[in-house]
């Protein structure tokens, strides 16, 4: 009897100690969040988008919907860096009217088709995964271009030019970006910059003179066969030489042990974005790297596009991200959470909470 009492006491003691230890774990900190300060020249709107497109058309401009969320440092970066140049502000205001929509907001929105939404249900209907996301409308109330996330000024200006100059009537944005790249390469003495300003090539900051190498890259050009041979997801990296943002990905984000562990669970193929190298796409189409990248509208580099075994694209990163968000995209695909949680922002919020519950800090703004 006494032995049983002793055993019960010890069991209760260890259980209490375990519960106490659980309670003493200090939750990790959340860092890096920042809420954007928006310019005062945003369009005041009742969010009847049919009327807003008509108003923009009458002013000889095009409408832009800007989806943001509180605590989004990439939204702040858009206004603090891209719009820090008064020439870009003047160019934007001359050609566009912009309306801000909080992807978690409750204001009423009437779509161009006359359907009623709240801000958050409208964002969900449009599959807004990253912030900032910018949707560009033409005069026929169609979305002709979409920026899913933050891109640096050079790529951002390329998007503005594409829409302002109505280049969508001539072809895809990917083809337009590729053509502009070729034009700059063929210029012997100067490289084109924004707003007609030119600088000598000697002043252009270059990255490394060859593509980065990683031990998780495999050499393959028949991507259809590659997806059939493995249960792993395929991640296709589009990069180029002399690419500062590619340098950041490899020299910063891929130096992180957690990131590398995630990436190594994929089939990873690296391609030179503008190469004329023949390849077979995950869907079995024979083409070249450049033409495929054009068809995928790849403008920002590095870009990472994820495909399942059937050759279907399931996610992509073709905007500037820091380590936590890049890790989260890989994890989102790897765990197939995209099948059960269609809202990526909800997923990364839950992932951050789970990490912090173990006592580890989450800094969404570090490389």
N, C-alpha and C positions, 0 to 999 in steps of 0.2 A: 504493500500500500504506500509506504513512504517513498519507495523507489519510483512509483508511478507519479506521485505528487512532485518529486524532484524533477523528473523528466518533463512534466507539464510546466513546471516553473521555468526550466531552462528554455523550453520552446517559446514560452511567452516572452522571456527576456530577449531572445534572439529576434523574435518578430518585432518587438518594440524597438530594438536597436536598428533593425532594418528600416522601419517606418521613420524613425528619427533621422537616419542617414538620408532617406529620400527627401525629407522635409528640409534638410540643411543644404541641399544643392541649390546654389544661387543661380538664378536664371541668367543666361548670357545677355549681353547688351545688344541693342539694335542700333546700328550706326549707318550714316550715309544718306538718310532720307532728307529731302529738301523740297519744299513746295515752291513752284514757280510764281514769279511776279509777272503778271501779264500786262502788256502795254495798254494804254488808255485808248488807243485808236482801233481796238477791236470793234467789229460791227455790233451794235445793239440790235438784238433780234427777239422776236416772239417765237422763234424756232418753228416757223412755218416755212419749210425749206423750199417749197415750190415758189413762194413769193421771194425768198432770199435769192434764188437763182435768177429769177426775173429781174430783180433789182440790180444784181451784179451785171447782168447782160446789158441792161439799159445804160449802165455806167461804163460799158465797154471793158468790163473786167470779168474775171472768173471766180466762182465761189470756192472757198476752202473750208472744210470742217476740220477742226483741230480737237482731237480727243486727248484729254489729259487726266491726271488724278493727283490728289494731294500727296505730298511726300515723294514725288517722282523727280529724282535728280537729273534725269535725262531731259525732262521738260524744261527745267531750269537752265540746263546747258544750251538748249536750243535758243533761248532768249538772251542768255548772257554771252554766248560765244558767236553763234551765227548772226544774231541781230545786233551785235555790238558795233557793226559797221553801218554808219548812217546811209551809205550808198545802197546796201542791201535792203535796208528799211524803205528807202525811197523807191527802189525797183519793185519791191513787193507791193507796196501800197498803190503804186501806179497800175499794177496789173491784176491785183487780187483784192477780194474782200474776205475776211476771215471771221469765223464764229467759233467760240470755244464751247466744248461740250464735256462736262465732267462724266467720265465713264461709270461713276457710282452715283451720279446725281439723280434727282427726282423731278426736275422740271419736265413739263410736257413738250414733246417733240412731234411735229407732223411731218412725215417723210414726203419726198417729192411725189410719191404715189398716193398721198393723202391718208396714209395709215397712222394711227395714233400710237405713240410710245412714251415711256419715260426715258430720260437720258440713259439710264443703265440698261434698260431693255433694248433700246436702240443700239447701244454699243455691242450688246450680246448678239443682236440680229446681224450686225455687220462683222461679227467675229473679230472684234478688236482685242488683240493679244498683247501688244506692246504699247507703251506710251512714251513719247508722243506719237500718235498716228494722225497723218494728214490725208484727207480725201479731197481730190480736186475734181470739180464738176465742170462739164462743158455746157453750152447753151441749150442742149437738148436734155439737160438734167441727168446725164449719165456720168458715172465715175470713170474718168479717163486715166487717172493716175493715182497711185496710193503709196505713201511712205509709211512703212510699219516700223516706227522707232526712230531713234536719233541718228542722223548722219552728219558728218563734218561739213563745213561751209562749201567746199568745192563740189561735193556730190549734191548737196542741197541746192546750190545754184544751178546745177545741171537739171535738176527736177523742175525748178522754177522756169528755166528757159524752155524746157520741153513743153510745158503747159502754156506759158505765156505766148510762145511763138506758134502754138497750135500744131506742133510737130506730130501729134498723135494721128493726124490725118495722113501722114506719110509712112507710118510704121510704128513698131513697138518702142517702148522706152529703152529696152535692152539694145536694140539695133541703133537707136539714136546715141546712146552712151558709147557704144563700140565705135561708131563713126566719128564721134568727137575725139575719142582716144586716138584714132588713126590720124586725124587731122593734126593733133598736137605733136604726135611722133614725127610727122613729116615736116614740121616747122624747124628749120635748121638753127636759127639764132635765138628765138624766143619761145616761151611756153605761155599759152593763153591762160589768163586768170579771169576772175569775175569782173563784170561790168566794163569789159573792153580794156581793162588795165593789163599791161604786159610786163613781165619781168624776165631778166636774162636767165637762162637755164643754170648758170653758175650759182644763182641765188636760191634755186629750188633744193629743198632738203630731201635727200634720197635715203632709202633704206638699204638693205644689203643687196649685192649685185646678182644674187641667184636665189632661187626658191629655198626656203628653209627645209631642212630634213628632220624627220622625227622617226623614232623606232616603231611607231604605230601606223605609219603610212605603208600601204602595199601598192605595188605597181600593177595596174590593171586598166585596160581600155575597153574590155567587153563587160560593161557593168550589168548587162542583162544576165549573163552567165554567172557573174559574181553574186548577184542577189539570189539566184536559184540554188547556188551551192551552199548557202549558209542560212541558219536561222537568225543570225545577227542582223541588226539594222545596218544599212549602208549610210555613211556620212561622206559626202563629196565636198571637198575643200576647193574653192576657186580662189587662187592667189595670183600674184605677179611679183616680178623682181622690183626692187626699189620701191617697196610699199611699206610706209611707216606704220600703218595700222596692222599689217601682217607681222611686223617686228614686235609690236606690242603683244599680239596674241601668243607668239612663240617665246619671246623673251620674258614675258611677265606671267600671263595666265597659265601657259603650259609648263611653267616651272613649279606650279603648285601640285603637290602629291595627290590631293583629292581629285583635282581636275583630270590628271593623267589616268588615274584609276578608272574614272568614268569613261574617258575617251577610248581606252584600250578594250572596252567591251563592245566596240563597234567595228565594222569593216570600214576602214578609213582610206579614201583615195584622194590624192592631191592632184589638181589640174592647173595648168597655166592658163588663166582666163582667156587670153587673146591668141592662143596657139591654134594653128590650122591642123593640128594632129587629128587623124580620124579616130572615132570611137563609136561604140554602140551604147545607147542610153539604157537606163534600167527598164524602159518600156520596149526595148528591142529595136529602136530606130537608129539607123546608120547615119552619122553626121560628123561634124567636127566639134572640137571643144568650143571654139569661138561661136559657132552657129548655135550650139546647144545653150551656151551661156546667154546669148542674145535672146533666145526664145524663153529663157527663164527670167529675163529682165534683170540680170545681174549687173549692177552698176557700182555698188560699194564693195570694196575688197578689204579684208578677206570675207568671203561668203561661205556658209556651210549649209548644205541642203541635205535633208534626211529622207531616206526612202525605205519602205518596207519590202518584204520579200516579193510582193507583186509588182514592184517597181513604181508604186504610188508615193508621191511626195506627202509626208506627214507633218513636216515642220521645217523651218529654215531660220538661219541667222544671216541677214544681209544688211545689218545696221551695226552701229558701234555699241558694244556691250562690254561691261567689266566682268570680273571673274565669277562673282556669285550668280549673275544671270546666265552666263555661258554654261556654268555647271548645271544650273537649273534646267536649261533647255535639254542638255544631254540626259539628265535624270528623268525629265518629263517623258522623253521618247523611250528611254531604256526600260523604265518601269511600266510603260504603256499607260501612264496616267492620262494621256490625252484622250483615251477611249472612254474614261469615266468622269473626267473633269475637263470639260471643253474650255473653261476659262483659265488661261495660263496664269493670269495675275492672282487668282484665288489659290492656284496650286503653289506658286512661289511664296505666297504669304504663309500658307500652311507649312511649307517646307522650312521656312525661316523660324517659325514658332517651334517646330519639332527639334531643330538644331539648338535653339536657345534653351529649350527645356533640359538639355543635357549639360548646360553650363557653359556652352561655347558661344562666343560673341559672333554676331553676323554683321558684317560691314559690306553693304551692297555697292559701295563706291570705291573699293580698293581693287587694284589689279592683282 
